[in-house]
Amino acid sequence: LFTSDMHSYMGYASSMIDGKVRSHGGSDRLATLLKEYDDYNAVYIDGGDFSQGTLYQAGYEDYACELSMLSELNCIALTPGNHEWDHAGTGFANMLNSAMKLNKRVPMMLIGNVSFDGELTEEQKYVKETLDEYKEMSGQDDIRYTIYDVPDSNLKIGFFGVAGESSIEDSPTSGMNWTDEVEAAKEIVQELEGKCDIIVCLSHSGMATDGSEGEDMTLAEEVPGIDFILSGHSHNAFKEPIMVGNTVIGSCGEYLEYLGVCDLDVDVNTREVKLANYELVPVDENVKSDAATFEILKKYKEDKEKKE
C-alpha cells in the first residue's frame, strides 16, 4: 500500500479529478482504507513530500504533524521528498526530534544517497546525529535501507530510499551532500540481494506524465534487481503500472487523491517475483471517516490554535 506527495493534505480538499470536482484527502479516510487490508499482511509505505501544502505544515518542526500522523497510520517506511528540506537541514532534524518525542513509534526514514563522508558542517552533523538516533527508534538497519520481516509470513522485504536529480535540485536549502541515485541504488541492491525476497525502492525522483521516460525509468533500467519502485515527486497518478523488464513502477497522484495498491506474488521455490494486481483506490467522500483518526486531527488543530 503506498502514498506519495500528500503535501499535508490530512484534511479534506476539492479538486477537478477525472473530469469532475471530487472531494479527496483526509487521514481519517485513509485510515479506514488501510484497515480494510489488515487481513492481508499489507505493508504501508510513503514516497515523500508528506509535508508542506496546507495549514497543518505550521506544526512541521514543533509537532511533526504529518510524520506523527504517518506513525499513527502505521506507515512502515518512507523517504523524504524535497519539501521535507524546506526548513533546511536543521528544520528537518527538528521535525524528526519532535516526532521521536511525541510518538511511541516512527516510520523508518530511508535516505540512500545523502552522504555524510568527509568534513561536515555543524548543520550536517546535527542531521546525521538526529538520523542516527531516529534509526535506533525506528528499528531500521541503516539510514539507507532496511530489511523488514512481514508479520505472520516468511517473507522479507528490502526497502531503500533515494532522491533523484530533479528532487535534489528542488532542495536548495537542504544543506546536504548528495550522491548519484543510480549508483547508490546499485550499491544498496547488491547489499540486499540474497538477504530478502522482494526489493522495494522508495524513490522521490519522478517520471513523465505519460510514463514514457524519467528518472525512475532510468533507475529501473540501470538497476534491474528492484521489484517495485514507488515513484514520487512528479505527482503522477498511473492507473496502470509502468513495467520496465520485471520492475513495476507505481505512482498514486497528489494530495491524497488515491491509495496505491500493488500485490506481488513470490514463488516460494524460485523466489521469482511477479505482479498480481495493481490499482489506485480513491480517497474520497465515498470512504467513511475513521473516528479515532478524526479525533487526532482535531487535537492537531487545537494544539496549533493554542500555540497561536
Contacts in CASP RR format, 6 or more apart in sequence:
PFRMAT RR
TARGET T0000
AUTHOR 0000-0000-0000
METHOD contacts of the structure
MODEL  1
LFTSDMHSYMGYASSMIDGKVRSHGGSDRLATLLKEYDDYNAVYIDGGDF
SQGTLYQAGYEDYACELSMLSELNCIALTPGNHEWDHAGTGFANMLNSAM
KLNKRVPMMLIGNVSFDGELTEEQKYVKETLDEYKEMSGQDDIRYTIYDV
PDSNLKIGFFGVAGESSIEDSPTSGMNWTDEVEAAKEIVQELEGKCDIIV
CLSHSGMATDGSEGEDMTLAEEVPGIDFILSGHSHNAFKEPIMVGNTVIG
SCGEYLEYLGVCDLDVDVNTREVKLANYELVPVDENVKSDAATFEILKKY
KEDKEKKE
1 34 0 8 1.000
1 37 0 8 1.000
1 42 0 8 1.000
1 43 0 8 1.000
1 44 0 8 1.000
1 45 0 8 1.000
1 259 0 8 1.000
1 260 0 8 1.000
1 261 0 8 1.000
2 44 0 8 1.000
2 45 0 8 1.000
2 46 0 8 1.000
2 47 0 8 1.000
2 230 0 8 1.000
2 250 0 8 1.000
2 252 0 8 1.000
2 259 0 8 1.000
2 260 0 8 1.000
2 261 0 8 1.000
2 262 0 8 1.000
3 30 0 8 1.000
3 44 0 8 1.000
3 46 0 8 1.000
3 47 0 8 1.000
3 50 0 8 1.000
3 252 0 8 1.000
3 256 0 8 1.000
3 259 0 8 1.000
3 260 0 8 1.000
4 46 0 8 1.000
4 47 0 8 1.000
4 48 0 8 1.000
4 49 0 8 1.000
4 204 0 8 1.000
4 230 0 8 1.000
4 231 0 8 1.000
4 232 0 8 1.000
4 233 0 8 1.000
4 251 0 8 1.000
4 252 0 8 1.000
4 253 0 8 1.000
5 47 0 8 1.000
5 48 0 8 1.000
5 49 0 8 1.000
5 232 0 8 1.000
5 233 0 8 1.000
5 235 0 8 1.000
5 253 0 8 1.000
5 254 0 8 1.000
5 255 0 8 1.000
6 46 0 8 1.000
6 48 0 8 1.000
6 49 0 8 1.000
6 50 0 8 1.000
6 66 0 8 1.000
6 254 0 8 1.000
6 255 0 8 1.000
6 256 0 8 1.000
7 49 0 8 1.000
7 50 0 8 1.000
7 51 0 8 1.000
7 52 0 8 1.000
7 53 0 8 1.000
7 54 0 8 1.000
7 83 0 8 1.000
7 254 0 8 1.000
7 255 0 8 1.000
8 50 0 8 1.000
8 51 0 8 1.000
8 52 0 8 1.000
8 53 0 8 1.000
8 54 0 8 1.000
8 55 0 8 1.000
8 56 0 8 1.000
8 57 0 8 1.000
8 65 0 8 1.000
8 66 0 8 1.000
9 24 0 8 1.000
9 25 0 8 1.000
9 26 0 8 1.000
9 53 0 8 1.000
9 54 0 8 1.000
9 255 0 8 1.000
9 256 0 8 1.000
10 25 0 8 1.000
10 26 0 8 1.000
10 27 0 8 1.000
10 54 0 8 1.000
10 56 0 8 1.000
10 65 0 8 1.000
10 66 0 8 1.000
10 69 0 8 1.000
10 256 0 8 1.000
10 297 0 8 1.000
10 300 0 8 1.000
11 25 0 8 1.000
11 26 0 8 1.000
11 27 0 8 1.000
11 28 0 8 1.000
11 54 0 8 1.000
11 56 0 8 1.000
11 297 0 8 1.000
12 23 0 8 1.000
12 24 0 8 1.000
12 25 0 8 1.000
12 26 0 8 1.000
13 23 0 8 1.000
13 24 0 8 1.000
13 25 0 8 1.000
13 54 0 8 1.000
13 255 0 8 1.000
14 21 0 8 1.000
14 22 0 8 1.000
14 23 0 8 1.000
14 24 0 8 1.000
15 21 0 8 1.000
15 22 0 8 1.000
15 24 0 8 1.000
15 255 0 8 1.000
15 257 0 8 1.000
16 22 0 8 1.000
17 24 0 8 1.000
17 257 0 8 1.000
22 282 0 8 1.000
22 284 0 8 1.000
22 285 0 8 1.000
23 284 0 8 1.000
23 285 0 8 1.000
24 255 0 8 1.000
24 256 0 8 1.000
24 257 0 8 1.000
24 282 0 8 1.000
24 283 0 8 1.000
24 284 0 8 1.000
25 255 0 8 1.000
25 256 0 8 1.000
25 257 0 8 1.000
25 283 0 8 1.000
25 284 0 8 1.000
26 256 0 8 1.000
26 283 0 8 1.000
26 297 0 8 1.000
27 69 0 8 1.000
27 72 0 8 1.000
27 73 0 8 1.000
27 256 0 8 1.000
27 293 0 8 1.000
27 296 0 8 1.000
27 297 0 8 1.000
28 289 0 8 1.000
28 290 0 8 1.000
28 291 0 8 1.000
28 293 0 8 1.000
28 294 0 8 1.000
28 297 0 8 1.000
29 283 0 8 1.000
29 284 0 8 1.000
29 287 0 8 1.000
29 288 0 8 1.000
29 289 0 8 1.000
29 290 0 8 1.000
30 73 0 8 1.000
30 256 0 8 1.000
30 259 0 8 1.000
30 283 0 8 1.000
30 293 0 8 1.000
31 72 0 8 1.000
31 73 0 8 1.000
31 290 0 8 1.000
31 292 0 8 1.000
31 293 0 8 1.000
32 287 0 8 1.000
32 288 0 8 1.000
32 289 0 8 1.000
32 290 0 8 1.000
33 259 0 8 1.000
33 281 0 8 1.000
33 283 0 8 1.000
33 287 0 8 1.000
34 42 0 8 1.000
34 44 0 8 1.000
34 73 0 8 1.000
34 74 0 8 1.000
34 259 0 8 1.000
35 290 0 8 1.000
37 261 0 8 1.000
41 150 0 8 1.000
41 151 0 8 1.000
41 152 0 8 1.000
41 153 0 8 1.000
43 76 0 8 1.000
43 148 0 8 1.000
43 150 0 8 1.000
43 157 0 8 1.000
44 73 0 8 1.000
44 74 0 8 1.000
44 75 0 8 1.000
44 76 0 8 1.000
45 75 0 8 1.000
45 76 0 8 1.000
45 77 0 8 1.000
45 78 0 8 1.000
45 159 0 8 1.000
45 200 0 8 1.000
45 202 0 8 1.000
45 230 0 8 1.000
46 70 0 8 1.000
46 75 0 8 1.000
46 77 0 8 1.000
46 78 0 8 1.000
46 79 0 8 1.000
46 107 0 8 1.000
46 202 0 8 1.000
47 78 0 8 1.000
47 79 0 8 1.000
47 81 0 8 1.000
47 202 0 8 1.000
47 203 0 8 1.000
47 204 0 8 1.000
47 230 0 8 1.000
47 232 0 8 1.000
48 78 0 8 1.000
48 79 0 8 1.000
48 80 0 8 1.000
48 81 0 8 1.000
48 84 0 8 1.000
48 202 0 8 1.000
48 204 0 8 1.000
48 232 0 8 1.000
48 233 0 8 1.000
49 81 0 8 1.000
49 82 0 8 1.000
49 83 0 8 1.000
49 84 0 8 1.000
49 204 0 8 1.000
49 232 0 8 1.000
49 233 0 8 1.000
50 66 0 8 1.000
50 67 0 8 1.000
50 70 0 8 1.000
50 78 0 8 1.000
50 81 0 8 1.000
50 84 0 8 1.000
51 57 0 8 1.000
51 60 0 8 1.000
51 66 0 8 1.000
51 67 0 8 1.000
51 83 0 8 1.000
51 84 0 8 1.000
51 86 0 8 1.000
51 95 0 8 1.000
52 60 0 8 1.000
52 83 0 8 1.000
52 84 0 8 1.000
52 86 0 8 1.000
53 83 0 8 1.000
55 304 0 8 1.000
56 65 0 8 1.000
56 66 0 8 1.000
56 300 0 8 1.000
56 304 0 8 1.000
57 65 0 8 1.000
57 66 0 8 1.000
58 304 0 8 1.000
59 65 0 8 1.000
59 304 0 8 1.000
60 66 0 8 1.000
60 87 0 8 1.000
60 91 0 8 1.000
60 95 0 8 1.000
61 87 0 8 1.000
61 91 0 8 1.000
61 94 0 8 1.000
61 95 0 8 1.000
61 98 0 8 1.000
62 94 0 8 1.000
62 98 0 8 1.000
62 307 0 8 1.000
63 98 0 8 1.000
63 102 0 8 1.000
63 300 0 8 1.000
63 303 0 8 1.000
63 304 0 8 1.000
64 95 0 8 1.000
64 96 0 8 1.000
64 98 0 8 1.000
64 99 0 8 1.000
64 102 0 8 1.000
64 103 0 8 1.000
65 300 0 8 1.000
67 95 0 8 1.000
67 96 0 8 1.000
67 99 0 8 1.000
67 106 0 8 1.000
67 107 0 8 1.000
68 98 0 8 1.000
68 99 0 8 1.000
68 102 0 8 1.000
68 103 0 8 1.000
69 293 0 8 1.000
69 296 0 8 1.000
69 297 0 8 1.000
69 300 0 8 1.000
70 78 0 8 1.000
70 107 0 8 1.000
71 99 0 8 1.000
71 103 0 8 1.000
71 104 0 8 1.000
71 105 0 8 1.000
71 106 0 8 1.000
71 107 0 8 1.000
72 103 0 8 1.000
72 293 0 8 1.000
72 296 0 8 1.000
73 293 0 8 1.000
75 107 0 8 1.000
76 107 0 8 1.000
76 108 0 8 1.000
76 148 0 8 1.000
76 159 0 8 1.000
77 107 0 8 1.000
77 108 0 8 1.000
77 109 0 8 1.000
77 110 0 8 1.000
77 140 0 8 1.000
77 146 0 8 1.000
77 148 0 8 1.000
77 159 0 8 1.000
77 202 0 8 1.000
78 107 0 8 1.000
78 108 0 8 1.000
78 109 0 8 1.000
78 110 0 8 1.000
78 202 0 8 1.000
79 109 0 8 1.000
79 110 0 8 1.000
79 111 0 8 1.000
79 112 0 8 1.000
79 161 0 8 1.000
79 162 0 8 1.000
79 163 0 8 1.000
79 202 0 8 1.000
79 203 0 8 1.000
79 204 0 8 1.000
80 92 0 8 1.000
80 109 0 8 1.000
80 111 0 8 1.000
80 163 0 8 1.000
80 204 0 8 1.000
81 163 0 8 1.000
81 167 0 8 1.000
81 171 0 8 1.000
81 204 0 8 1.000
81 232 0 8 1.000
81 233 0 8 1.000
82 163 0 8 1.000
82 167 0 8 1.000
82 168 0 8 1.000
82 170 0 8 1.000
82 171 0 8 1.000
82 174 0 8 1.000
82 204 0 8 1.000
82 233 0 8 1.000
83 170 0 8 1.000
84 92 0 8 1.000
84 95 0 8 1.000
85 92 0 8 1.000
85 171 0 8 1.000
85 173 0 8 1.000
85 174 0 8 1.000
85 175 0 8 1.000
85 176 0 8 1.000
86 173 0 8 1.000
87 94 0 8 1.000
87 95 0 8 1.000
87 173 0 8 1.000
88 123 0 8 1.000
88 173 0 8 1.000
88 174 0 8 1.000
88 175 0 8 1.000
89 123 0 8 1.000
89 126 0 8 1.000
89 127 0 8 1.000
89 173 0 8 1.000
89 174 0 8 1.000
89 175 0 8 1.000
89 176 0 8 1.000
90 123 0 8 1.000
90 126 0 8 1.000
90 127 0 8 1.000
92 127 0 8 1.000
92 174 0 8 1.000
93 126 0 8 1.000
93 127 0 8 1.000
93 130 0 8 1.000
93 131 0 8 1.000
96 109 0 8 1.000
96 130 0 8 1.000
96 131 0 8 1.000
96 134 0 8 1.000
97 130 0 8 1.000
97 133 0 8 1.000
99 106 0 8 1.000
99 134 0 8 1.000
100 106 0 8 1.000
100 133 0 8 1.000
100 134 0 8 1.000
100 137 0 8 1.000
105 137 0 8 1.000
105 138 0 8 1.000
106 134 0 8 1.000
106 137 0 8 1.000
106 138 0 8 1.000
107 138 0 8 1.000
108 138 0 8 1.000
108 139 0 8 1.000
108 140 0 8 1.000
108 146 0 8 1.000
108 148 0 8 1.000
108 159 0 8 1.000
109 131 0 8 1.000
109 134 0 8 1.000
109 135 0 8 1.000
109 138 0 8 1.000
109 140 0 8 1.000
109 143 0 8 1.000
110 140 0 8 1.000
110 143 0 8 1.000
110 144 0 8 1.000
110 145 0 8 1.000
110 146 0 8 1.000
110 159 0 8 1.000
110 160 0 8 1.000
110 161 0 8 1.000
110 202 0 8 1.000
111 131 0 8 1.000
111 143 0 8 1.000
111 144 0 8 1.000
111 161 0 8 1.000
111 162 0 8 1.000
111 163 0 8 1.000
112 143 0 8 1.000
112 144 0 8 1.000
112 145 0 8 1.000
112 160 0 8 1.000
112 161 0 8 1.000
112 162 0 8 1.000
112 181 0 8 1.000
112 184 0 8 1.000
112 185 0 8 1.000
112 188 0 8 1.000
113 144 0 8 1.000
113 161 0 8 1.000
113 162 0 8 1.000
113 163 0 8 1.000
113 164 0 8 1.000
113 178 0 8 1.000
113 179 0 8 1.000
113 180 0 8 1.000
113 181 0 8 1.000
113 183 0 8 1.000
113 184 0 8 1.000
113 185 0 8 1.000
114 143 0 8 1.000
114 163 0 8 1.000
114 176 0 8 1.000
114 177 0 8 1.000
114 178 0 8 1.000
114 179 0 8 1.000
115 176 0 8 1.000
115 177 0 8 1.000
115 178 0 8 1.000
115 179 0 8 1.000
116 124 0 8 1.000
116 128 0 8 1.000
116 177 0 8 1.000
117 177 0 8 1.000
120 128 0 8 1.000
121 175 0 8 1.000
123 175 0 8 1.000
124 175 0 8 1.000
124 176 0 8 1.000
124 177 0 8 1.000
127 176 0 8 1.000
131 143 0 8 1.000
132 143 0 8 1.000
135 142 0 8 1.000
135 143 0 8 1.000
139 146 0 8 1.000
140 146 0 8 1.000
141 147 0 8 1.000
144 160 0 8 1.000
144 161 0 8 1.000
144 184 0 8 1.000
144 188 0 8 1.000
145 158 0 8 1.000
145 159 0 8 1.000
145 160 0 8 1.000
145 161 0 8 1.000
145 188 0 8 1.000
145 191 0 8 1.000
145 192 0 8 1.000
146 158 0 8 1.000
146 159 0 8 1.000
146 160 0 8 1.000
147 156 0 8 1.000
147 157 0 8 1.000
147 158 0 8 1.000
147 159 0 8 1.000
147 192 0 8 1.000
147 195 0 8 1.000
147 196 0 8 1.000
148 156 0 8 1.000
148 157 0 8 1.000
148 158 0 8 1.000
148 159 0 8 1.000
149 155 0 8 1.000
149 156 0 8 1.000
150 156 0 8 1.000
150 157 0 8 1.000
155 197 0 8 1.000
155 198 0 8 1.000
155 266 0 8 1.000
156 195 0 8 1.000
156 196 0 8 1.000
156 197 0 8 1.000
156 198 0 8 1.000
157 196 0 8 1.000
157 197 0 8 1.000
157 198 0 8 1.000
157 199 0 8 1.000
157 200 0 8 1.000
158 192 0 8 1.000
158 195 0 8 1.000
158 196 0 8 1.000
158 198 0 8 1.000
158 199 0 8 1.000
158 200 0 8 1.000
159 200 0 8 1.000
159 201 0 8 1.000
159 202 0 8 1.000
160 185 0 8 1.000
160 188 0 8 1.000
160 189 0 8 1.000
160 192 0 8 1.000
160 199 0 8 1.000
160 200 0 8 1.000
160 201 0 8 1.000
160 202 0 8 1.000
161 201 0 8 1.000
161 202 0 8 1.000
161 203 0 8 1.000
161 204 0 8 1.000
162 181 0 8 1.000
162 184 0 8 1.000
162 185 0 8 1.000
162 201 0 8 1.000
162 202 0 8 1.000
162 203 0 8 1.000
162 204 0 8 1.000
162 205 0 8 1.000
162 219 0 8 1.000
163 171 0 8 1.000
163 178 0 8 1.000
163 181 0 8 1.000
163 203 0 8 1.000
163 204 0 8 1.000
163 205 0 8 1.000
164 181 0 8 1.000
164 203 0 8 1.000
164 204 0 8 1.000
164 205 0 8 1.000
164 206 0 8 1.000
164 215 0 8 1.000
164 233 0 8 1.000
165 181 0 8 1.000
165 205 0 8 1.000
165 215 0 8 1.000
166 205 0 8 1.000
166 206 0 8 1.000
166 215 0 8 1.000
166 233 0 8 1.000
167 204 0 8 1.000
167 205 0 8 1.000
167 206 0 8 1.000
167 233 0 8 1.000
168 174 0 8 1.000
168 178 0 8 1.000
181 203 0 8 1.000
181 205 0 8 1.000
181 215 0 8 1.000
181 219 0 8 1.000
182 218 0 8 1.000
182 219 0 8 1.000
182 222 0 8 1.000
182 223 0 8 1.000
185 201 0 8 1.000
185 219 0 8 1.000
185 222 0 8 1.000
185 223 0 8 1.000
185 226 0 8 1.000
186 222 0 8 1.000
186 223 0 8 1.000
189 199 0 8 1.000
189 223 0 8 1.000
189 225 0 8 1.000
189 226 0 8 1.000
192 199 0 8 1.000
193 199 0 8 1.000
193 225 0 8 1.000
197 266 0 8 1.000
197 271 0 8 1.000
197 273 0 8 1.000
198 227 0 8 1.000
198 228 0 8 1.000
198 264 0 8 1.000
198 266 0 8 1.000
198 273 0 8 1.000
199 225 0 8 1.000
199 226 0 8 1.000
199 227 0 8 1.000
199 228 0 8 1.000
200 226 0 8 1.000
200 227 0 8 1.000
200 228 0 8 1.000
200 229 0 8 1.000
200 230 0 8 1.000
201 219 0 8 1.000
201 223 0 8 1.000
201 226 0 8 1.000
201 228 0 8 1.000
201 229 0 8 1.000
201 230 0 8 1.000
202 230 0 8 1.000
203 215 0 8 1.000
203 216 0 8 1.000
203 219 0 8 1.000
203 229 0 8 1.000
203 230 0 8 1.000
203 231 0 8 1.000
203 232 0 8 1.000
203 233 0 8 1.000
204 232 0 8 1.000
204 233 0 8 1.000
205 214 0 8 1.000
205 215 0 8 1.000
205 216 0 8 1.000
205 219 0 8 1.000
205 231 0 8 1.000
205 232 0 8 1.000
205 233 0 8 1.000
206 214 0 8 1.000
206 215 0 8 1.000
206 216 0 8 1.000
206 231 0 8 1.000
206 232 0 8 1.000
206 233 0 8 1.000
206 234 0 8 1.000
206 236 0 8 1.000
206 251 0 8 1.000
207 213 0 8 1.000
207 214 0 8 1.000
207 215 0 8 1.000
207 216 0 8 1.000
207 217 0 8 1.000
207 231 0 8 1.000
207 234 0 8 1.000
207 236 0 8 1.000
207 242 0 8 1.000
207 249 0 8 1.000
207 251 0 8 1.000
208 214 0 8 1.000
208 234 0 8 1.000
209 234 0 8 1.000
209 236 0 8 1.000
211 217 0 8 1.000
211 236 0 8 1.000
211 238 0 8 1.000
211 242 0 8 1.000
211 249 0 8 1.000
216 229 0 8 1.000
216 231 0 8 1.000
216 232 0 8 1.000
216 249 0 8 1.000
217 242 0 8 1.000
217 244 0 8 1.000
217 249 0 8 1.000
219 226 0 8 1.000
219 229 0 8 1.000
220 226 0 8 1.000
220 229 0 8 1.000
220 244 0 8 1.000
220 245 0 8 1.000
220 247 0 8 1.000
220 249 0 8 1.000
221 244 0 8 1.000
224 245 0 8 1.000
224 246 0 8 1.000
224 247 0 8 1.000
225 246 0 8 1.000
225 247 0 8 1.000
226 247 0 8 1.000
227 246 0 8 1.000
227 247 0 8 1.000
227 248 0 8 1.000
227 264 0 8 1.000
227 273 0 8 1.000
228 247 0 8 1.000
228 248 0 8 1.000
228 249 0 8 1.000
228 250 0 8 1.000
228 262 0 8 1.000
228 264 0 8 1.000
229 247 0 8 1.000
229 248 0 8 1.000
229 249 0 8 1.000
229 250 0 8 1.000
230 250 0 8 1.000
230 251 0 8 1.000
231 238 0 8 1.000
231 242 0 8 1.000
231 249 0 8 1.000
231 250 0 8 1.000
231 251 0 8 1.000
232 251 0 8 1.000
234 251 0 8 1.000
235 253 0 8 1.000
235 254 0 8 1.000
236 251 0 8 1.000
236 253 0 8 1.000
237 251 0 8 1.000
237 252 0 8 1.000
237 253 0 8 1.000
237 254 0 8 1.000
237 257 0 8 1.000
237 258 0 8 1.000
237 280 0 8 1.000
238 249 0 8 1.000
238 250 0 8 1.000
238 251 0 8 1.000
238 252 0 8 1.000
238 280 0 8 1.000
239 280 0 8 1.000
240 278 0 8 1.000
241 248 0 8 1.000
241 249 0 8 1.000
241 250 0 8 1.000
241 262 0 8 1.000
241 275 0 8 1.000
241 278 0 8 1.000
242 248 0 8 1.000
242 249 0 8 1.000
242 250 0 8 1.000
243 249 0 8 1.000
243 275 0 8 1.000
246 273 0 8 1.000
246 274 0 8 1.000
248 262 0 8 1.000
248 264 0 8 1.000
248 275 0 8 1.000
248 278 0 8 1.000
250 260 0 8 1.000
250 262 0 8 1.000
250 278 0 8 1.000
252 258 0 8 1.000
252 259 0 8 1.000
252 260 0 8 1.000
252 280 0 8 1.000
253 280 0 8 1.000
256 283 0 8 1.000
257 282 0 8 1.000
257 283 0 8 1.000
258 280 0 8 1.000
258 281 0 8 1.000
258 282 0 8 1.000
258 283 0 8 1.000
259 280 0 8 1.000
259 281 0 8 1.000
259 283 0 8 1.000
260 279 0 8 1.000
260 280 0 8 1.000
260 281 0 8 1.000
261 277 0 8 1.000
261 278 0 8 1.000
261 279 0 8 1.000
261 280 0 8 1.000
261 281 0 8 1.000
262 275 0 8 1.000
262 277 0 8 1.000
262 278 0 8 1.000
263 275 0 8 1.000
263 276 0 8 1.000
263 277 0 8 1.000
263 278 0 8 1.000
264 273 0 8 1.000
264 274 0 8 1.000
264 275 0 8 1.000
264 276 0 8 1.000
265 273 0 8 1.000
265 274 0 8 1.000
265 275 0 8 1.000
265 276 0 8 1.000
266 272 0 8 1.000
266 273 0 8 1.000
267 273 0 8 1.000
267 274 0 8 1.000
END
